[in-house]
């Protein structure tokens, strides 16, 4: 049972927030009582039928109006940082772009820019299920949640979730470039980012985009004021709020307006970011392996580097969607040149790892009978949104982490075998210098009581997978 209860089956363990002052008092009482304290609480709550409104508006596109950028987030919490800031940024961004278009200072975007205000989590699931056909034209989604904080007061930098390796996109390189250039001088104190894994199952951008396999990013951070009455306006920094608004507005308008010229530039940005990512992955493996390498660990390190490379190649090719139907043969040819150069960097970095540790990689491991069966199946995830509940699973068969099952299903696109999808997840979870988890070890993350072939068959029976 998790803290976030969405169905009656989720709520066997109650959870509640207390104020910082009450927390300090309880800590003091624990110390005064020799390290333990028995507490009692009374919680009055209930399940009931109701409504949860969704508000949306769109800056319409022109010649590619059916394609959309979605900027999403939730309004239904009463904190200043969570999430009045995310709402304020989207409202100001919409006002500013509409004003600039009306004044003739910006051309109307080719694609629509949709602003979505949903009930956190379930509201996004509802939107994804009821707009699945329209979402097939989605280009990219971003969630804005808990942003613009004053890090000296909230004690945390801004977190940035990139789209990741299962659904890579040129928007990752673009976002990092804008953060580094526009927010130069703030990096060490203001923002951090990570690629994958993103275990946060309630990411509204990810929930909306999941069923379409489109990329989703997220600005968010849960600071020490999170869900407390102390989350007030004095925790917000107007300067940092303006930084985020500028970055997101730039991304949204650029991608919404992109034609062949912009797509060519975005491919170059994705290539530069990808090569940097590959080199960084190789260096981390070298640093971790230099005194403890084995042929098996070197093999896993090289496979991990190739995972990063493959994602970056797909990110570069992602610009194809921006120029579909345009005269862009030169742009597409250049993108393929960049892919070839990325593959060259991949090979170069794998050679560097081998040379640094002085050990050749081992051959691929022999498959187990379960893995052989998994190699014969090519599954497709049938979910319209990222899994939050998996309520169709029988009692006792729900996983310890629905979020990690979502990562596994993320790789099931009808193109890879179940074995390959599982291997991709294992590589995604890998730490530098560590071995890739086996199928048996992955069970602890997905379902400890079943082998993964049996678990996939159960997900198929419940309608979550098809093959």
C-alpha positions in Angstrom: 0.0 0.0 0.0 1.4 3.4 -1.0 0.7 6.8 0.5 -1.2 7.9 -2.6 -4.5 6.1 -2.3 -6.6 6.2 -5.5 -8.9 3.2 -4.9 -10.2 1.5 -1.8 -7.5 -1.2 -2.3 -4.8 1.4 -2.0 -5.8 2.8 1.4 -5.0 0.1 3.9 -2.4 2.3 5.5 -3.5 5.9 6.3 -1.2 8.8 5.8 -1.4 12.5 6.9 0.7 15.6 7.0 1.7 17.5 10.1 3.1 21.0 10.4 6.8 21.7 10.8 6.2 22.9 14.4 4.3 19.8 15.3 7.0 17.7 13.7 9.7 19.4 15.9 7.5 18.8 19.0 7.2 15.1 18.2 10.9 14.8 17.6 11.6 16.4 21.0 9.1 14.1 22.7 10.8 11.1 21.0 14.2 12.2 22.4 12.7 12.8 25.9 11.1 9.3 25.8 14.2 7.4 25.0 13.8 7.1 21.3 10.2 6.0 21.0 6.8 7.5 21.2 3.3 6.0 20.8 0.8 8.4 19.0 -2.9 8.3 18.3 -4.8 10.0 15.6 -8.3 10.1 14.3 -8.8 10.4 10.5 -12.3 11.1 9.1 -12.4 10.6 5.4 -14.6 8.8 2.8 -15.0 7.8 -0.8 -17.9 9.5 -2.7 -19.1 10.2 -6.2 -18.2 13.7 -7.4 -16.7 15.7 -10.2 -13.2 17.1 -10.8 -13.3 19.9 -13.5 -10.7 20.1 -16.2 -10.0 23.5 -17.7 -8.2 23.9 -21.0 -7.5 26.6 -23.6 -5.4 26.6 -26.8 -3.5 29.1 -28.9 -4.6 27.7 -32.3 -2.1 26.7 -34.9 -2.2 27.6 -38.6 -1.3 25.1 -41.3 -0.6 22.2 -38.8 -3.3 23.1 -36.3 -4.2 19.4 -35.5 -0.7 19.0 -34.0 -0.3 20.3 -30.5 2.1 21.1 -27.7 0.6 20.5 -24.3 1.6 22.5 -21.2 -0.1 20.8 -18.3 -0.2 20.8 -14.5 -2.7 20.7 -11.6 -4.5 23.7 -9.9 -6.2 21.8 -7.1 -3.8 22.4 -4.2 -3.7 25.6 -2.3 0.1 26.0 -1.9 2.0 29.0 -3.4 4.7 26.7 -4.9 2.4 23.7 -5.2 1.0 24.6 -7.5 0.0 28.2 -7.9 3.4 28.7 -9.5 2.8 26.2 -12.3 -0.6 27.8 -13.0 0.8 31.3 -13.0 3.5 30.4 -15.5 1.1 28.9 -17.9 -1.4 31.8 -17.6 1.3 34.4 -18.1 2.9 32.4 -21.0 -0.5 32.2 -22.7 -1.2 35.9 -22.2 2.3 37.0 -23.4 2.3 34.8 -26.6 -1.3 35.8 -27.5 -0.3 39.5 -27.0 2.8 39.2 -29.2 0.9 37.4 -31.9 -1.9 40.0 -31.8 0.7 42.9 -32.0 2.4 41.2 -35.0 5.6 40.8 -33.2 5.4 37.0 -33.5 3.8 35.0 -36.3 1.0 32.7 -35.3 2.4 29.2 -34.5 2.0 26.4 -37.0 0.9 24.0 -34.3 -1.5 24.6 -31.4 -0.2 25.3 -27.9 -2.7 23.8 -25.4 -2.8 24.8 -21.8 -4.3 22.0 -19.6 -5.4 22.4 -16.0 -6.3 19.0 -14.5 -6.9 17.2 -11.3 -3.4 15.9 -10.4 -3.0 12.3 -11.7 -6.6 11.0 -12.2 -7.5 14.2 -14.2 -4.7 13.5 -16.7 -5.8 9.8 -16.9 -9.3 10.9 -17.7 -8.1 13.4 -20.4 -5.8 10.8 -22.0 -8.7 8.2 -22.2 -11.2 10.7 -23.6 -8.9 12.4 -26.1 -6.8 9.5 -27.3 -7.4 10.2 -31.0 -6.5 13.9 -30.8 -3.4 13.0 -28.7 -2.0 11.0 -31.6 -1.1 14.4 -33.1 0.8 15.4 -29.9 4.3 16.6 -30.5 5.5 17.0 -26.9 4.0 17.6 -23.4 5.5 19.4 -20.4 4.2 19.5 -16.8 4.8 22.5 -14.6 4.5 21.7 -10.9 6.2 23.4 -7.9 8.4 25.8 -9.8 9.8 29.3 -9.3 10.8 28.6 -5.7 13.4 30.6 -3.8 15.9 27.8 -3.3 17.4 29.5 -0.2 14.0 29.2 1.5 12.8 25.8 0.1 16.2 24.2 0.5 16.0 22.4 -2.9 17.0 23.1 -6.5 14.4 22.8 -9.2 14.1 19.3 -10.5 13.9 18.6 -14.3 12.7 15.3 -15.7 13.7 14.8 -19.3 11.8 12.6 -21.7 14.1 9.7 -21.2 15.4 6.8 -23.2 12.3 4.8 -23.9 10.8 7.8 -25.8 13.7 10.2 -26.6 13.3 13.5 -28.3 15.1 16.5 -29.6 13.3 18.5 -26.8 15.7 17.1 -24.2 18.7 18.7 -25.9 16.8 21.9 -26.4 15.7 22.1 -22.8 19.2 21.5 -21.4 20.6 24.1 -23.9 18.2 26.7 -22.8 18.7 26.0 -19.1 22.4 26.3 -19.4 22.5 29.4 -21.6 19.6 31.4 -20.1 20.2 30.4 -16.5 24.0 30.6 -16.7 25.4 31.2 -13.2 22.4 29.6 -11.4 23.3 26.0 -12.2 24.9 24.9 -9.0 22.2 26.4 -6.8 19.1 26.4 -8.8 18.4 23.4 -11.0 19.4 19.8 -11.5 18.1 17.3 -14.0 18.0 13.6 -14.6 17.1 11.5 -17.6 15.7 8.2 -16.3 14.3 6.4 -14.5 11.3 8.6 -13.7 9.5 6.6 -11.0 7.0 9.4 -10.3 3.8 7.7 -11.6 1.7 10.9 -11.2 3.6 13.0 -13.7 0.7 14.7 -15.5 2.7 15.3 -18.7 3.7 11.6 -18.8 0.2 10.5 -18.0 -1.2 12.5 -20.9 1.4 11.5 -23.4 2.0 7.9 -22.4 -0.5 6.1 -24.7 0.8 8.0 -27.8 4.5 7.3 -27.0 5.2 11.0 -27.4 7.9 12.6 -25.2 7.0 14.3 -21.9 9.1 16.5 -19.7 8.6 17.9 -16.2 9.7 20.9 -14.2 8.9 20.0 -10.6 10.2 19.7 -7.1 8.8 18.6 -3.7 10.4 21.0 -1.2 10.3 20.8 2.6 7.2 23.1 2.6 5.4 20.6 0.4 1.6 20.2 1.3 2.0 22.4 4.4 0.4 25.6 5.4 3.9 27.2 5.3 3.8 27.0 1.5 3.1 30.7 1.1 4.1 33.4 -1.4 7.3 34.4 0.4 8.7 31.0 -0.7 8.4 32.1 -4.4 11.2 33.9 -6.2 9.9 36.3 -8.9 13.3 36.1 -10.6 13.3 32.3 -10.8 9.6 32.3 -11.9 10.5 34.6 -14.8 13.5 32.4 -15.7 11.2 29.3 -16.0 8.5 31.2 -17.9 11.1 32.4 -20.4 12.6 29.0 -21.0 9.2 27.2 -21.4 7.8 30.0 -23.6 10.8 29.8 -25.9 10.5 26.0 -26.1 6.8 26.0 -26.7 6.8 28.7 -29.4 9.9 27.3 -31.2 8.6 23.7 -31.4 5.0 24.9 -32.2 6.4 27.1 -35.1 9.2 24.8 -36.4 9.6 24.2 -40.0 12.6 22.8 -41.9 15.1 25.5 -40.9 14.2 25.1 -37.2 14.2 21.3 -37.4 17.7 21.3 -38.9 18.9 23.4 -36.0 17.1 21.2 -33.5 18.8 18.1 -35.0 22.2 19.7 -34.5 21.3 20.5 -30.8 20.1 16.9 -30.3 23.4 15.6 -31.8 25.6 17.8 -29.5 23.6 16.8 -26.4 23.7 13.2 -27.4 27.4 13.0 -27.9 27.9 14.7 -24.5 25.6 12.1 -23.0 27.5 9.2 -24.5 30.9 10.5 -23.4 29.6 11.2 -19.9 28.1 7.6 -19.7 31.4 6.1 -20.8 33.4 8.2 -18.3 31.2 7.1 -15.4 31.7 3.5 -16.4 35.5 4.0 -16.6 35.6 5.7 -13.2 33.6 2.8 -11.6 35.3 0.0 -13.4 39.0 1.0 -13.4 39.9 -1.1 -10.3 37.3 -3.9 -10.5 36.6 -4.6 -14.1 35.6 -8.1 -15.3 34.7 -9.2 -18.8 31.0 -9.4 -17.8 31.0 -5.9 -16.3 32.8 -4.4 -19.3 30.2 -6.1 -21.6 27.4 -4.6 -19.5 29.1 -1.1 -19.6 29.3 -1.2 -23.3 25.7 -2.3 -23.7 24.7 0.6 -21.4 26.6 3.1 -23.5 24.9 1.8 -26.6 21.5 2.2 -24.9 22.4 5.9 -24.5 23.5 6.1 -28.1 20.4 4.4 -29.5 18.2 6.9 -27.6 20.2 9.9 -29.0 19.9 8.5 -32.5 16.1 8.3 -32.1 16.1 11.8 -30.7 17.8 13.2 -33.8 15.4 11.4 -36.1 12.5 12.8 -34.0 12.7 16.0 -36.1 11.1 14.0 -39.0 7.7 14.7 -37.4 8.3 18.5 -37.6 8.9 18.4 -41.3 6.5 15.7 -42.5 4.8 17.1 -45.6 7.4 19.9 -46.0 10.1 20.0 -48.7 12.9 18.9 -46.3 15.1 16.3 -48.1 18.3 18.1 -47.1 17.2 18.4 -43.5 16.5 14.7 -43.3 19.7 13.8 -45.1 21.7 15.9 -42.6 19.8 14.2 -39.7 21.0 10.8 -41.0 24.5 12.1 -41.2 24.3 13.1 -37.5 22.9 9.7 -36.6 26.0 8.1 -38.3 28.3 10.4 -36.4 26.5 9.5 -33.2 27.1 5.8 -33.9 30.7 6.6 -34.5 30.9 8.3 -31.1 29.3 5.2 -29.5 31.9 2.9 -31.0 34.7 5.3 -30.0 33.6 5.5 -26.4 33.2 1.7 -26.1 36.8 1.3 -27.3 37.8 3.9 -24.7 36.2 1.9 -21.9 38.0 -1.3 -23.1 41.3 0.5 -23.4 41.0 2.1 -20.0 40.3 -1.1 -18.0 42.4 -3.4 -20.2 39.8 -6.1 -20.5 37.7 -7.2 -23.5 34.0 -7.6 -23.0 32.5 -11.0 -22.4 30.1 -12.6 -24.9 26.4 -12.3 -24.3 25.1 -14.6 -21.5 23.3 -17.8 -22.3 19.5 -17.4 -22.1 17.4 -19.1 -19.5 14.3 -21.0 -20.5 12.1 -18.1 -19.3 14.2 -15.7 -21.3 13.9 -17.9 -24.4 10.1 -17.7 -24.1 10.3 -14.0 -23.7 12.3 -13.7 -26.9 9.4 -15.1 -28.9 6.9 -12.5 -27.8 6.6 -8.9 -29.3 4.2 -7.1 -26.9 2.5 -3.7 -27.3 1.4 -1.6 -24.4 -2.4 -0.9 -24.7 -2.7 1.7 -22.0 -4.0 5.2 -22.9 -2.0 6.7 -20.0 0.8 5.7 -17.7 -0.3 3.1 -15.1 -1.4 4.5 -11.8 -3.7 1.8 -10.6 -3.7 -1.5 -12.6 -6.9 -2.3 -10.8 -7.8 -5.1 -13.2 -5.0 -7.2 -11.6 -6.3 -9.8 -9.1 -5.9 -9.3 -5.4 -2.3 -10.1 -4.4 -1.0 -9.6 -8.0 -0.4 -5.9 -7.9 3.3 -4.9 -8.1 5.3 -3.3 -5.3 5.9 -0.3 -7.6 3.3 0.6 -10.3 5.7 3.3 -11.5 8.4 0.8 -12.3 5.9 -1.4 -14.2 5.2 1.7 -16.2 8.8 2.0 -17.1 8.8 -1.6 -18.2 5.7 -1.1 -20.3 7.2 2.0 -21.8 9.6 -0.2 -23.8 6.8 -2.3 -25.2 6.1 -0.6 -28.5 5.3 -3.6 -30.8 8.8 -3.4 -32.2 10.8 -5.2 -29.5 10.6 -8.6 -28.1 9.6 -8.9 -24.4 13.1 -10.0 -23.7 14.6 -6.9 -25.4 12.1 -4.6 -23.6 13.1 -6.2 -20.3 16.8 -5.9 -21.0 16.3 -2.2 -21.9 14.6 -1.6 -18.5 17.5 -3.5 -16.7 20.0 -1.2 -18.5 17.9 1.9 -17.6 18.1 0.9 -13.9 21.8 0.1 -14.1 24.3 2.0 -12.0 27.9 2.8 -13.3 30.2 -0.2 -12.8 27.4 -2.5 -11.7 26.1 -5.5 -13.5 22.8 -5.4 -15.4 20.1 -7.0 -13.4 18.9 -10.5 -14.6 15.3 -11.4 -15.2 15.2 -13.0 -11.8 16.6 -9.9 -10.1 14.2 -7.6 -11.9 11.3 -9.5 -10.4 12.0 -7.8 -7.1 11.1 -4.5 -8.8 8.2 -5.7 -10.9 6.6 -8.7 -9.2 8.6 -10.8 -6.7 6.3 -13.8 -6.9 6.1 -14.4 -10.7 8.7 -14.8 -13.5 8.4 -11.9 -16.0 7.0 -14.1 -18.8 4.1 -15.2 -16.5 3.6 -11.6 -15.3 3.4 -10.3 -18.9 0.8 -13.0 -19.7 -1.2 -11.8 -16.7 -1.0 -8.2 -17.9 -2.2 -9.4 -21.3 -5.1 -11.2 -19.7 -6.1 -8.0 -18.0 -6.0 -6.0 -21.2 -2.8 -4.0 -20.5 -0.6 -5.7 -23.1 -1.3 -7.2 -26.5 0.6 -9.6 -28.8 
